[in-house]
């Protein structure tokens, strides 16, 4: 039987390739989120209340977990493929739309990383209730 560490792992899932080089910004950000969440877990294990300072890492961890799922990436990919197809149709009539199709294609190539790098801050902001002056979730 394989250990969970060997089952729940996928190499280079969030690696971005730019100019032939590996860019590990998303992995580093996730490492920071996971490290900070570890500190929150210690607070929770001591049954201490979470202050505002500790809520932020917790919310970023939840946001990261939501945006890391394959289902989230599949939904984003479906939208991007639709945008790419529509932009390609429009590009036949108006060359300006070719750039939009190219951008969608580039995003699809790095879908997992883009889902996390764009989705995590948005989800965290939503959870924090900052947008539109809404009340915070926790």
Buried (B, 14 or more C-beta within 10 A) or exposed (E): EEEEEEEEEEEEBBBBEEEEEEBBEBBEBBEEBBEBBEEBEEBEEEEEEBEEEBBBBBBBBBBBBBBBEEEBBEEBBEEBEEBBEBBBEBBEEEEEBBEBBBBBBEBBEBBBBBBBBEBBBEBBEBBBBEEEEEEEEE
